[in-house]
Amino acid sequence: RNTEMDRSKTRSNSLNAGKSRVLVQSKLRKPRLLMEKGRLRRSGPGKRISKKWRRVRRAASGPGYWVQETDADMLLVVRSGSPEREIRPRTSRTRGEPGKRPAVPRGDPGPWGEKLPPELLYRIFRLLVASEGAVPALCRVSQVCRMWHTASADPSLWQDVSLSFCWLEPGKKQLPQIEKKVRSTAQWLIENRFSLLRSFTLHHWKNNVSFVVKALSENCRHLSSLKLLHCSGVTTDCLLAIASHCLQLESLNLQNSQVDPSAVSSFLEAAGSRLRHLWLTYSSRMNSILSLISNGSCSVLQLFEVTTDISQDIPSIQLCIEALQAGCPQLQVLRLLNVIWSPKGSAKTLQGSLGFPDLLELSLATSSYSFVDDDVCLRILRTSSKLCVLDLRGCYRVTPAGLLRLPCTDLRQLYLGLYCSTQNLTLCKVGSHLLTEAWRHSLRELDLTGQCYGEVDLELALATLVQGGNKLLSSINLAGTKVTLNSVRDLIRNCPTLTYLNLVSCRNLPRGMKRVYRGYDDIQQCLQLLLTSHEDSEALQDES
C-alpha cells in the first residue's frame, strides 16, 4: 500500500508540473486570432471558442473618381451613387500554395518592370524630360528601382538642365552644411550626368555661380547655351573658362544678373566670333559692349536683346544703326526693351549701309521717353523685307504714313500701343485705316492701345480689316480707344479665329462690356451682349 501511495503521489506531482509548464508557456506566448470557416479560433493551447462572424460590406478600394486627360484640358469624372465592389475570384490564403501572389519587396519593380523593354522606358523618360525637365524628374525616377536608375542615367537625357536655388526666408543666409551639400551635389551631377549637356540654366543663385560655371567648362565640352538669370557673382574668370573650353557655345544669357564690369567685354573678345544669341541687361559698360559688337566681334550674331528694369533710371545711350548693321549682317532679331537710346551717324554711313536684310523681328518697346520716329524706323528697316514682327509700343512719334514707307509687305504682328501718360504728347489722330489696308492679308495680332484715332477713322480701319471675312486675325487690343459698338460687333462676326479682345476703358461702349475677352466662347458672349444692347438702343429710339 505504501508503494502504491508513493506512485500516485509521483503521478500527481508530474501532472501538476506539466500543467504549470503549459500555463507558463501560454502566459509567455501571445494568443493569435485566426478565422477559419466562419468560426473564431484561438491559437495555442486551449479550446476553440465558437463565435458568429458578421460580414461587413467594404467600400471599393481607391477614390471614387478618375482624371481623363485630353490634348486641350483635363476632365474629372466622379462615380454616381455608391461604388460597386469589384468581384474577384476567391483565392486560397494557405501559406505555400501556388495560387497566392508572392509579396514584392520594396525597391523591386515586380514582374511588369522586369518585362518592360529598356528602349520603351527610355522613350517614356525622354517625354517626361521634355515636359517636366531633367531636374528633378530624373532624380526622382532614379530612386524607384535599379532598372529605372540605369535608364535615367543615360547622358542623352541630360542635355537640357535647369537648376533653381532652394528658397530662403528674407534676410537669412544658407547654412554652411547646406552650402557644402549644394556644391557637392552640383559637382556630382556635372561629373556623372552632364557629359552630353548642351543647354544649362541657373536661376536665382547668389553663391557658387563661379564654381558651377568653371566645373561646367571642365566637364561639358558640348555646351552650346548658357543662361545665368538673376544670379550674383558672375566673374570674368568663369566666363573666360567657358569661352576657352566650350568651343561649341553659341548662346549666352546674362539678364538681371550681377556681372563684373569687364566680364562681358572680355568674353566677346574671346568667343564673340562664334556667338549667335546674346541677352544682356543694361549696365555701365553698355557703350563699350555696343562698340565691340559694331566693330565686328560678333559677325554671326542672329539675336541681340538688351533690356532693363522698368523701375531703373538709366541715361540715354547713343547707337550708330549703320555700324551695327555692318557689324551684324546676319541679325534676325533685334530687341531694345525699355532702353532710352538715340541714333547717331553721318551722311557717309547712311549711304554705305546695307541694312538688316534677314531681320524678322524688331522690338523697340518702352514705357518712358522715346526718340524713335519714322526716319529712325526707316534707317533700321530699309532692307528688311522679311520682317514679320514689329513692336513699337511707346514710340509715340511713329505715324501710320511713316510705316507705309517700310519695305516689309507681310507683317504678322504689329504693336503700336501707348502704355505711358499721353497728356503732354502730340499724337496722330488719323491714318489707322492705312495700316489695315497695307497688312490686312497677313495680320494675326494688332495692338492700338491708347491711340487717339477718331471714331470715323477707327470704323473705317476695322471695316477694312474684316472686309470679306478675316480668318487670320487672332488678337486685337483696342483698350482706351474710341471704338464704337457697331465696329466691335462687325469685328466679332467676321473674325471666327479671334481669341483675344481687349475693350478696357473704351468710352463709347456700354457699361459691363469694358473688359478683356479670352477664348471663342467668351467673345461670342460679348457678341450677344452687343446685339442685346443694340436692340435696346433701337427700341428707345423708336419710342422717342
C-alpha positions as CSV (number, residue, x, y, z in Angstrom):
1,R,0.0,0.0,0.0
2,N,2.8,2.4,0.8
3,T,4.3,1.7,-2.6
4,E,1.1,2.4,-4.4
5,M,0.5,5.6,-2.5
6,D,4.0,6.8,-3.4
7,R,3.4,6.1,-7.1
8,S,0.1,8.0,-7.1
9,K,1.8,11.0,-5.4
10,T,4.5,10.9,-8.0
11,R,2.0,10.9,-10.8
12,S,0.0,13.8,-9.4
13,N,3.2,15.8,-8.9
14,S,4.2,15.2,-12.5
15,L,0.8,16.2,-13.8
16,N,0.8,19.3,-11.8
17,A,4.3,20.2,-13.0
18,G,3.1,19.6,-16.6
19,K,0.1,21.9,-16.1
20,S,2.2,24.6,-14.7
21,R,4.6,24.4,-17.7
22,V,1.6,24.7,-20.0
23,L,0.3,27.7,-18.1
24,V,3.7,29.4,-18.1
25,Q,4.0,28.8,-21.9
26,S,0.5,30.1,-22.5
27,K,1.3,33.3,-20.5
28,L,4.5,33.9,-22.4
29,R,3.1,33.3,-25.8
30,K,0.6,35.9,-27.2
31,P,-2.6,34.3,-28.4
32,R,-3.4,34.8,-32.1
33,L,-6.9,35.1,-33.5
34,L,-7.4,33.1,-36.7
35,M,-10.5,32.9,-38.9
36,E,-11.4,29.5,-40.2
37,K,-14.7,28.6,-41.8
38,G,-16.7,31.4,-40.1
39,R,-15.5,30.5,-36.5
40,L,-13.2,32.3,-34.2
41,R,-10.3,30.1,-33.2
42,R,-7.7,31.0,-30.6
43,S,-4.2,29.6,-31.5
44,G,-2.1,27.9,-28.9
45,P,-3.4,25.6,-26.2
46,G,-7.0,25.8,-25.1
47,K,-10.3,25.1,-26.6
48,R,-11.8,26.7,-29.7
49,I,-14.4,29.3,-28.9
50,S,-17.2,29.4,-31.4
51,K,-18.5,32.8,-32.3
52,K,-20.7,34.1,-35.1
53,W,-18.9,36.2,-37.8
54,R,-20.7,39.3,-39.0
55,R,-19.9,40.2,-42.6
56,V,-19.4,43.9,-43.2
57,R,-19.6,45.1,-46.8
58,R,-16.4,47.1,-47.5
59,A,-16.3,50.1,-49.9
60,A,-14.4,49.7,-53.1
61,S,-10.7,50.5,-52.7
62,G,-9.4,53.6,-54.2
63,P,-11.0,57.0,-54.8
64,G,-14.4,57.3,-56.4
65,Y,-13.1,59.4,-59.3
66,W,-10.6,59.4,-62.0
67,V,-9.0,62.0,-64.3
68,Q,-9.4,61.8,-68.0
69,E,-6.7,63.8,-70.0
70,T,-7.1,65.2,-73.5
71,D,-4.9,67.3,-75.7
72,A,-6.5,70.5,-74.6
73,D,-7.7,70.0,-71.0
74,M,-8.3,67.6,-68.1
75,L,-11.7,66.2,-67.1
76,L,-12.5,65.0,-63.5
77,V,-15.0,62.1,-63.7
78,V,-16.9,61.2,-60.5
79,R,-18.8,58.0,-59.9
80,S,-22.5,58.4,-59.4
81,G,-24.1,56.7,-56.4
82,S,-22.3,54.2,-54.3
83,P,-19.4,52.5,-55.9
84,E,-19.7,48.8,-56.7
85,R,-17.2,46.5,-55.3
86,E,-15.2,44.6,-57.8
87,I,-15.9,40.9,-57.7
88,R,-12.7,38.9,-57.7
89,P,-12.3,35.1,-57.5
90,R,-11.6,33.8,-54.0
91,T,-8.1,32.6,-53.7
92,S,-6.6,30.3,-51.0
93,R,-4.7,32.1,-48.3
94,T,-2.8,28.9,-47.2
95,R,0.9,29.5,-47.0
96,G,2.9,28.0,-49.8
97,E,0.1,27.4,-52.3
98,P,0.8,28.4,-55.9
99,G,-2.5,30.4,-56.2
100,K,-1.2,33.2,-53.8
101,R,0.8,36.0,-55.4
102,P,4.2,36.5,-53.6
103,A,4.8,39.8,-51.9
104,V,7.0,42.1,-53.9
105,P,9.9,43.5,-51.8
106,R,10.4,47.2,-51.6
107,G,12.6,48.6,-54.5
108,D,11.8,45.7,-56.8
109,P,9.8,46.7,-60.0
110,G,7.9,43.5,-60.0
111,P,7.0,41.3,-63.0
112,W,5.9,44.2,-65.2
113,G,9.1,46.1,-64.5
114,E,11.2,43.0,-65.5
115,K,9.4,42.6,-68.8
116,L,9.4,46.3,-69.7
117,P,12.0,46.9,-72.6
118,P,14.7,49.4,-71.7
119,E,14.1,51.1,-75.0
120,L,10.5,51.8,-74.1
121,L,11.4,53.1,-70.7
122,Y,14.0,55.4,-72.3
123,R,11.3,56.8,-74.6
124,I,9.0,57.4,-71.6
125,F,11.7,59.2,-69.7
126,R,12.5,61.3,-72.8
127,L,8.9,62.5,-72.9
128,L,9.0,63.2,-69.2
129,V,12.1,65.3,-69.6
130,A,10.5,67.3,-72.4
131,S,7.5,68.2,-70.3
132,E,8.9,68.3,-66.7
133,G,12.6,69.0,-67.2
134,A,15.6,66.7,-66.3
135,V,15.7,68.1,-62.8
136,P,14.1,67.0,-60.6
137,A,12.2,64.4,-62.8
138,L,15.1,62.1,-63.5
139,C,16.4,62.5,-59.9
140,R,13.1,61.1,-58.6
141,V,12.6,58.3,-61.0
142,S,16.2,57.1,-60.5
143,Q,15.2,56.1,-56.9
144,V,12.4,53.7,-57.9
145,C,14.5,50.6,-58.7
146,R,17.8,49.6,-60.3
147,M,16.4,49.4,-63.8
148,W,14.9,52.9,-63.6
149,H,18.2,54.1,-62.2
150,T,20.1,52.7,-65.0
151,A,17.7,54.1,-67.6
152,S,17.7,57.6,-66.1
153,A,21.5,57.7,-66.0
154,D,21.7,57.9,-69.8
155,P,23.6,61.1,-70.6
156,S,21.4,61.7,-73.6
157,L,18.5,62.5,-71.2
158,W,20.6,65.2,-69.5
159,Q,21.1,67.5,-72.5
160,D,18.9,70.4,-71.2
161,V,19.1,71.1,-67.5
162,S,17.8,74.0,-65.4
163,L,18.7,74.4,-61.7
164,S,16.9,76.8,-59.3
165,F,18.3,77.5,-55.9
166,C,16.4,76.5,-52.8
167,W,14.1,79.1,-51.2
168,L,15.3,81.1,-48.2
169,E,13.4,83.4,-45.9
170,P,14.1,87.1,-46.5
171,G,17.2,88.2,-44.6
172,K,18.5,84.8,-43.9
173,K,21.6,83.1,-45.2
174,Q,22.3,79.5,-46.2
175,L,23.7,77.2,-43.5
176,P,27.4,76.1,-44.1
177,Q,26.5,72.4,-44.2
178,I,23.7,73.0,-46.7
179,E,26.1,75.2,-48.8
180,K,28.6,72.3,-48.8
181,K,25.9,69.8,-49.8
182,V,24.8,72.1,-52.7
183,R,28.4,72.2,-54.1
184,S,28.9,68.5,-53.8
185,T,25.6,67.7,-55.5
186,A,26.3,70.1,-58.3
187,Q,29.8,68.6,-58.7
188,W,28.5,65.1,-58.8
189,L,25.8,65.9,-61.4
190,I,28.3,67.6,-63.6
191,E,30.8,64.8,-63.5
192,N,28.4,61.8,-63.8
193,R,25.4,63.1,-65.8
194,F,26.3,66.1,-67.9
195,S,28.8,64.6,-70.3
196,L,26.4,65.4,-73.3
197,L,25.0,68.6,-71.8
198,R,24.0,71.2,-74.4
199,S,21.8,73.8,-72.6
200,F,22.3,74.8,-69.0
201,T,20.4,77.4,-66.9
202,L,20.9,78.8,-63.4
203,H,18.1,80.7,-61.7
204,H,18.5,83.0,-58.7
205,W,21.8,81.6,-57.5
206,K,23.5,84.1,-55.1
207,N,26.6,81.9,-54.3
208,N,28.7,79.3,-56.0
209,V,27.9,80.6,-59.5
210,S,31.6,80.8,-60.5
211,F,32.2,77.4,-59.0
212,V,29.4,75.8,-61.1
213,V,30.4,77.5,-64.3
214,K,34.0,76.5,-64.0
215,A,33.0,72.9,-63.3
216,L,30.9,73.0,-66.5
217,S,33.8,74.3,-68.5
218,E,35.9,71.4,-67.4
219,N,33.4,68.6,-68.0
220,C,30.8,69.7,-70.6
221,R,32.6,70.1,-73.9
222,H,29.3,70.0,-75.9
223,L,27.7,73.0,-74.1
224,S,26.1,75.4,-76.6
225,S,23.8,77.5,-74.5
226,L,24.4,79.1,-71.0
227,K,21.8,81.1,-69.1
228,L,22.6,82.8,-65.8
229,L,19.3,84.5,-64.8
230,H,19.0,86.7,-61.6
231,C,22.4,85.4,-60.4
232,S,25.1,87.1,-58.4
233,G,28.9,86.8,-58.6
234,V,29.4,86.2,-62.3
235,T,33.1,86.8,-62.6
236,T,35.4,87.3,-65.6
237,D,37.4,84.1,-64.9
238,C,34.3,81.8,-65.1
239,L,33.2,83.4,-68.4
240,L,36.7,83.1,-69.9
241,A,36.9,79.5,-68.8
242,I,33.6,78.8,-70.7
243,A,34.9,80.7,-73.7
244,S,38.2,78.7,-73.8
245,H,36.9,75.2,-73.1
246,C,33.4,75.1,-74.5
247,L,34.1,75.7,-78.2
248,Q,30.5,75.0,-79.3
249,L,29.0,77.7,-77.1
250,E,26.6,79.8,-79.3
251,S,24.2,81.4,-76.8
252,L,24.7,83.5,-73.7
253,N,22.0,85.0,-71.5
254,L,23.0,87.2,-68.6
255,Q,19.8,89.1,-68.0
256,N,19.2,90.5,-64.5
257,S,22.5,89.1,-63.2
258,Q,25.3,90.9,-61.3
259,V,28.2,90.6,-63.7
260,D,31.7,92.0,-63.3
261,P,32.0,95.2,-65.4
262,S,34.7,93.9,-67.8
263,A,33.4,90.3,-67.9
264,V,31.1,90.6,-70.9
265,S,33.7,92.6,-73.0
266,S,36.4,90.0,-72.2
267,F,34.1,87.2,-73.2
268,L,33.1,88.9,-76.5
269,E,36.8,89.4,-77.4
270,A,37.5,85.7,-76.7
271,A,34.4,83.9,-78.1
272,G,32.3,86.6,-79.9
273,S,33.1,85.3,-83.3
274,R,31.0,82.1,-82.8
275,L,28.2,83.7,-80.7
276,R,24.8,83.7,-82.3
277,H,22.4,84.7,-79.4
278,L,23.1,87.3,-76.8
279,W,20.8,88.6,-74.0
280,L,22.1,91.4,-71.8
281,T,20.8,93.8,-69.2
282,Y,21.8,97.5,-69.3
283,S,25.0,98.2,-67.3
284,S,27.6,101.0,-67.1
285,R,29.7,99.2,-69.8
286,M,26.9,99.1,-72.4
287,N,28.6,101.6,-74.7
288,S,31.8,99.6,-74.8
289,I,29.8,96.4,-75.5
290,L,27.9,98.1,-78.3
291,S,31.1,99.4,-79.8
292,L,32.7,95.9,-79.8
293,I,29.6,94.4,-81.5
294,S,29.5,97.2,-84.1
295,N,33.2,96.7,-84.9
296,G,32.6,93.1,-85.9
297,S,33.4,91.0,-82.8
298,C,30.0,89.1,-83.3
299,S,29.8,88.8,-87.0
300,V,27.4,85.8,-87.0
301,L,25.1,87.2,-84.3
302,Q,21.4,86.4,-85.1
303,L,19.6,87.6,-81.9
304,F,20.6,90.6,-79.8
305,E,18.5,91.8,-76.8
306,V,19.1,94.5,-74.3
307,T,16.6,95.1,-71.6
308,T,16.4,96.9,-68.3
309,D,14.2,97.1,-65.2
310,I,11.2,99.4,-65.5
311,S,11.9,101.0,-62.2
312,Q,15.6,101.5,-63.1
313,D,16.7,105.0,-64.1
314,I,19.2,104.8,-66.9
315,P,20.8,107.5,-69.0
316,S,20.3,107.8,-72.7
317,I,22.8,105.9,-74.9
318,Q,23.8,106.6,-78.5
319,L,23.7,103.9,-81.0
320,C,25.0,104.0,-84.6
321,I,22.5,102.0,-86.5
322,E,24.6,101.7,-89.6
323,A,27.7,100.5,-87.7
324,L,25.5,97.8,-86.0
325,Q,24.2,96.7,-89.4
326,A,27.8,96.4,-90.7
327,G,29.0,94.5,-87.7
328,C,26.0,92.1,-87.6
329,P,24.9,91.5,-91.2
330,Q,23.1,88.2,-90.2
331,L,20.9,89.7,-87.4
332,Q,17.4,88.3,-87.4
333,V,16.0,89.5,-84.0
334,L,16.8,93.0,-82.5
335,R,15.2,93.9,-79.2
336,L,16.0,97.1,-77.3
337,L,13.4,96.9,-74.5
338,N,12.8,99.9,-72.2
339,V,16.1,101.4,-73.2
340,I,16.4,105.1,-73.9
341,W,18.6,105.5,-76.9
342,S,19.2,108.0,-79.7
343,P,20.6,107.3,-83.1
344,K,23.9,108.7,-84.4
345,G,25.6,108.7,-87.7
346,S,26.8,110.7,-90.7
347,A,25.8,111.0,-94.3
348,K,28.6,108.6,-95.4
349,T,27.4,105.9,-93.1
350,L,23.8,106.3,-94.3
351,Q,24.8,105.9,-97.9
352,G,27.0,102.9,-97.4
353,S,24.6,101.0,-95.1
354,L,23.4,97.5,-96.1
355,G,20.6,97.4,-93.5
356,F,19.4,94.1,-92.0
357,P,18.3,92.0,-94.9
358,D,17.5,88.9,-92.7
359,L,15.7,90.8,-89.9
360,L,12.5,89.0,-88.8
361,E,11.6,90.8,-85.5
362,L,12.2,94.4,-84.3
363,S,11.2,95.4,-80.8
364,L,11.8,98.9,-79.5
365,A,9.1,98.9,-76.8
366,T,9.4,101.3,-74.0
367,S,7.4,102.8,-71.1
368,S,9.3,106.0,-70.9
369,Y,10.6,108.7,-73.3
370,S,11.5,107.6,-76.9
371,F,13.5,109.2,-79.7
372,V,12.2,106.7,-82.3
373,D,10.4,108.3,-85.2
374,D,9.6,107.5,-88.8
375,D,13.1,108.2,-90.0
376,V,14.7,106.0,-87.4
377,C,12.4,103.1,-88.4
378,L,13.3,103.6,-92.0
379,R,17.0,103.6,-91.2
380,I,16.7,100.3,-89.4
381,L,14.3,98.6,-91.8
382,R,15.4,100.0,-95.1
383,T,16.2,96.5,-96.5
384,S,14.2,94.3,-94.1
385,S,11.6,92.9,-96.5
386,K,11.2,89.7,-94.4
387,L,10.1,91.4,-91.3
388,C,7.2,89.7,-89.5
389,V,7.0,91.2,-86.0
390,L,7.2,95.0,-85.4
391,D,6.8,96.1,-81.7
392,L,6.8,99.9,-81.4
393,R,4.8,100.2,-78.1
394,G,5.5,103.6,-76.5
395,C,7.1,105.0,-79.7
396,Y,4.5,107.9,-80.0
397,R,6.5,109.7,-82.7
398,V,5.8,107.0,-85.3
399,T,2.9,107.6,-87.7
400,P,0.9,105.3,-90.0
401,A,2.2,107.3,-93.0
402,G,5.7,106.6,-91.9
403,L,5.1,102.9,-91.5
404,L,3.9,102.7,-95.1
405,R,7.4,103.6,-96.3
406,L,8.8,100.4,-94.9
407,P,9.6,97.6,-97.3
408,C,8.0,94.8,-95.3
409,T,4.9,93.5,-97.0
410,D,3.9,90.5,-94.9
411,L,3.7,91.9,-91.4
412,R,2.0,89.4,-89.0
413,Q,2.3,91.2,-85.6
414,L,2.0,94.9,-85.2
415,Y,2.1,96.6,-81.7
416,L,1.6,100.3,-81.5
417,G,0.0,100.6,-78.1
418,L,0.9,103.5,-75.7
419,Y,1.3,102.4,-72.1
420,C,2.5,105.8,-70.7
421,S,0.9,109.1,-69.9
422,T,-0.1,110.9,-73.1
423,Q,-1.3,114.2,-71.6
424,N,1.5,116.4,-73.0
425,L,2.2,114.4,-76.1
426,T,1.3,115.3,-79.7
427,L,-0.3,112.1,-81.2
428,C,-1.5,111.3,-84.6
429,K,-5.4,111.2,-84.9
430,V,-5.9,109.9,-88.4
431,G,-4.4,107.2,-90.6
432,S,-5.3,103.9,-88.8
433,H,-7.1,102.7,-91.9
434,L,-3.7,102.9,-93.8
435,L,-2.3,100.2,-91.5
436,T,-5.2,97.7,-92.1
437,E,-5.2,98.4,-95.8
438,A,-1.5,97.6,-96.1
439,W,-1.4,94.4,-94.0
440,R,-5.0,93.0,-93.7
441,H,-3.9,90.0,-95.7
442,S,-1.2,88.9,-93.2
443,L,-2.0,90.5,-89.8
444,R,-2.5,88.0,-86.9
445,E,-2.1,90.4,-83.9
446,L,-2.8,94.1,-83.7
447,D,-2.3,96.5,-80.7
448,L,-3.7,100.0,-80.8
449,T,-3.9,100.6,-77.0
450,G,-4.2,104.3,-76.1
451,Q,-4.1,105.7,-79.6
452,C,-6.1,108.8,-80.3
453,Y,-7.6,107.9,-83.6
454,G,-11.1,109.3,-84.2
455,E,-14.3,107.3,-84.3
456,V,-14.8,107.6,-88.0
457,D,-11.1,106.7,-88.6
458,L,-11.3,103.6,-86.4
459,E,-14.6,102.5,-88.0
460,L,-13.0,102.7,-91.5
461,A,-9.9,100.8,-90.3
462,L,-11.9,97.9,-88.7
463,A,-14.2,97.7,-91.7
464,T,-11.2,97.4,-94.0
465,L,-9.7,94.7,-91.7
466,V,-12.8,92.5,-91.7
467,Q,-13.9,93.1,-95.3
468,G,-14.9,89.8,-96.9
469,G,-14.1,87.9,-93.6
470,N,-10.8,87.6,-91.9
471,K,-9.7,84.1,-90.9
472,L,-6.2,85.1,-89.8
473,L,-6.7,87.7,-87.0
474,S,-6.5,86.1,-83.6
475,S,-5.7,89.0,-81.2
476,I,-6.6,92.7,-81.2
477,N,-6.2,95.2,-78.4
478,L,-8.4,98.3,-78.5
479,A,-8.1,99.4,-74.9
480,G,-8.6,103.1,-74.3
481,T,-9.6,103.9,-77.9
482,K,-12.8,105.4,-79.4
483,V,-14.1,102.3,-81.0
484,T,-17.8,102.1,-81.5
485,L,-20.4,99.4,-80.8
486,N,-21.1,98.6,-84.4
487,S,-17.4,98.3,-85.2
488,V,-16.9,95.7,-82.4
489,R,-20.0,93.8,-83.5
490,D,-18.8,93.5,-87.1
491,L,-15.3,92.6,-86.0
492,I,-16.5,89.6,-84.0
493,R,-18.9,88.5,-86.7
494,N,-16.3,88.4,-89.4
495,C,-13.3,87.1,-87.5
496,P,-14.0,83.4,-86.5
497,T,-10.5,82.8,-85.3
498,L,-10.4,85.7,-82.8
499,T,-9.4,84.5,-79.3
500,Y,-8.3,87.7,-77.6
501,L,-10.2,91.0,-77.5
502,N,-9.4,93.9,-75.1
503,L,-12.1,96.6,-74.7
504,V,-10.9,98.1,-71.4
505,S,-11.7,101.8,-71.0
506,C,-13.4,102.1,-74.4
507,R,-15.5,105.2,-73.7
508,N,-18.1,104.6,-76.5
509,L,-19.1,101.2,-75.2
510,P,-21.9,100.5,-72.6
511,R,-21.0,99.5,-69.1
512,G,-20.4,95.9,-68.3
513,M,-18.6,95.3,-71.6
514,K,-15.3,97.2,-71.0
515,R,-13.1,94.2,-70.2
516,V,-10.8,91.6,-71.6
517,Y,-12.4,88.7,-73.5
518,R,-10.4,85.5,-73.9
519,G,-11.4,82.4,-75.9
520,Y,-14.0,81.8,-78.5
521,D,-16.9,81.3,-76.1
522,D,-16.2,84.4,-74.1
523,I,-16.0,86.5,-77.3
524,Q,-19.3,85.1,-78.6
525,Q,-20.9,86.0,-75.3
526,C,-19.6,89.6,-75.9
527,L,-21.4,89.5,-79.3
528,Q,-24.7,88.5,-77.7
529,L,-24.3,91.4,-75.3
530,L,-23.7,93.8,-78.2
531,L,-26.7,92.6,-80.0
532,T,-28.9,93.0,-76.9
533,S,-27.7,96.5,-76.2
534,H,-28.1,97.4,-79.9
535,E,-31.8,96.2,-79.9
536,D,-32.4,98.1,-76.7
537,S,-31.0,101.3,-78.2
538,E,-33.2,100.9,-81.3
539,A,-36.3,100.4,-79.2
540,L,-35.5,103.6,-77.2
541,Q,-35.1,105.5,-80.5
542,D,-38.5,104.2,-81.8
543,E,-40.3,105.2,-78.6
544,S,-38.7,108.6,-78.7
